[in-house]
Amino acid sequence: MAEVVIAGGGFAGLAGALFLARRGHTVTLVERDEAPPNATPGVGVGVGAGAGAGVGAGADVDAEQWKHPGAPQARQSHALLGRAHRVLLDEAPDVIEALLSRGVHQIPISVGAAVLEGEHMLLSRRLVAEAELRRIVTREPGVHVRAGDAVVGLCVSGIGEVPVVTGAQLLSGDLLTADLVVDAGGRRSGLPSWFAAAGLRAPLEDHQECGFFYLTRYYRLKPGCEAPPSRIPASVPLDYATVFALGADNDTFSLTMTLSVNDPHRKTFRRPDRFEAFLGAVPHSAPWIQAGVPISDISMMSRIENRRRRLVDSGGPVVGGIVAIGDAALHTNPTLGRGISMALWHAQHLAEVAHAAPHDPVGFVDQFSRWTDDHLGVWYDTQVAADATALDRLEAGLVGIRLPTPENPMARFAAAAFACAPHDEVVGRAVARVAHLFATPAAAFSDPVVAGRINAFLATGPSLARPADFPSRAEFESIAVA
Ligand SMILES: Cc1cc2nc3c(=O)[nH]c(=O)nc-3n(C[C@H](O)[C@H](O)[C@H](O)COP(=O)(O)OP(=O)(O)OC[C@H]3O[C@@H](n4cnc5c(N)ncnc54)[C@H](O)[C@@H]3O)c2cc1C
């Protein structure tokens, strides 16, 4: 069994700690931010979603009062896709039970008439789900949570050919020894500076700026109103913006818009009246605006990027005894809502293999890196490829120009898959499996039956062009200056 120190208690660190401890490992979880204010779990909790004021009131305290600056995206829209739900169901079904008791909604996964039997996604304000997970992890035997402290450096042994991390230095001045240190510090992880301070070779990094920022506001359903269905993807792309609508726990939901960082009107839409005027004009979000009353300010999140960090370069592992999971290892533009699924899947793999870390700390880093590339790298790579064209669309859209739909066979095939998915159960199931990270696009669409149906649809000569934007860029500009 291994002694593990985890730096960061967001979704990846919390899940990693829980899954490791339940396999008999000993975990110290160091989290910079304090615990949620609702220290007592289950206070006033009823059964099922929206079961009474007690459920919603407790959840509201988490969502509104928990200070969690270490996760700057915490007040943005979050859905837990099918893969995240599956990992929790397999590793810790009690977490799902607790989330449902807290008013989180569990939704079957479907596209058109196609249903993924036995698979669900979870709709929740992120802080509600994360606070509940944190309470469970804090109570877990085998996990010691050090809240309000931070990992600021590494203890490294240089005895072997490759240096090996043997522990972590904390902000409080304490040193923790470990068989394995896990960086779960999220997208702003300090790992590169820890490596530099320890005289280690820098990790390999690649990154791509996404060129847009998020604005999100939460709402509660008006009495007697029903939420429109939440779809994945939850977004509709316009040429110059993207609009999201997503249900959450306890009759709440979020509306989000993204705009280019170069948009001359970018500051205007931080005003609630302009934000609502625009979202009320977009057909995707208009019914939501009508159904809800605002319950939050508008939260902004910038510095959106795709970034991957590897601890193995052409010379082999840079170091032994440390791995990164979740956003600290790789994170993508969150438009497709994959981050928590990838983080929980990563945490699950960590728990499955951690027993090997004490015996071969350098080989462990090598193996872990390979698994990450094989299972998660593909999602990173497809996002980077998609974002290269998305950035061009956005920049052209800013000046009212619509770029033509790409005509290459791959792009036409992908567009055809999405166009026929709502009407064709076989294709719908393949699209759902990709959208919820159960199959890679290559695996799902190379299936001969799926490919045959998509090609037959293409042979009918369908128009795959996106419909005209509504509102147009000119109409958007008049909303901005009204
Ligand atoms: C705008 C936006 C929308 C998103 N929407 C979705 C969505 O719908 N669905 C989805 O699945 N994902 C979504 N994501 C992605 C998701 O937020 C992340 O992928 C997920 O939170 C990753 O979990 P993590 O634990 O790796 O990082 P985080 O959740 O960011 O947690 C990192 C934690 O580490 C702590 N920390 C950092 N450094 C240290 C240190 N040195 N010592 C101690 N503690 C430290 C921080 O305080 C924080 O608690 C979205 C992201 C953004 C930006």
The ligand as an ORCA input file, in Angstrom:
! r2SCAN-3c Opt
* xyz 0 1
  C     -15.875     27.876    -17.916
  C     -15.703     26.416    -17.614
  C     -16.790     25.555    -17.706
  C     -16.634     24.188    -17.450
  N     -17.691     23.343    -17.590
  C     -17.537     22.029    -17.381
  C     -18.624     21.119    -17.504
  O     -19.751     21.491    -17.835
  N     -18.395     19.797    -17.272
  C     -17.156     19.331    -16.938
  O     -16.999     18.121    -16.757
  N     -16.109     20.165    -16.810
  C     -16.263     21.485    -17.027
  N     -15.203     22.329    -16.870
  C     -13.893     21.762    -16.536
  C     -13.797     21.459    -15.048
  O     -14.011     22.639    -14.310
  C     -12.410     20.906    -14.731
  O     -12.018     20.023    -15.727
  C     -12.372     20.205    -13.401
  O     -12.692     21.067    -12.358
  C     -10.985     19.608    -13.184
  O     -10.829     19.204    -11.850
  P      -9.394     19.363    -11.136
  O      -9.576     18.792     -9.799
  O      -8.348     18.851    -12.038
  O      -9.168     20.918    -11.036
  P      -9.972     21.980    -10.147
  O     -11.369     21.542    -10.005
  O      -9.696     23.308    -10.751
  O      -9.328     21.886     -8.700
  C      -8.006     22.241     -8.423
  C      -7.904     22.407     -6.914
  O      -6.547     22.456     -6.542
  C      -6.385     23.446     -5.520
  N      -4.963     23.806     -5.566
  C      -4.292     24.317     -6.616
  N      -2.989     24.388     -6.342
  C      -2.825     23.910     -5.086
  C      -1.692     23.718     -4.244
  N      -0.463     24.041     -4.663
  N      -1.878     23.211     -3.018
  C      -3.142     22.902     -2.569
  N      -4.237     23.075     -3.315
  C      -4.081     23.553     -4.580
  C      -7.374     24.518     -5.889
  O      -7.727     25.317     -4.778
  C      -8.543     23.677     -6.398
  O      -9.434     23.340     -5.353
  C     -15.348     23.693    -17.099
  C     -14.256     24.560    -17.001
  C     -14.418     25.903    -17.263
  C     -13.216     26.795    -17.201
*
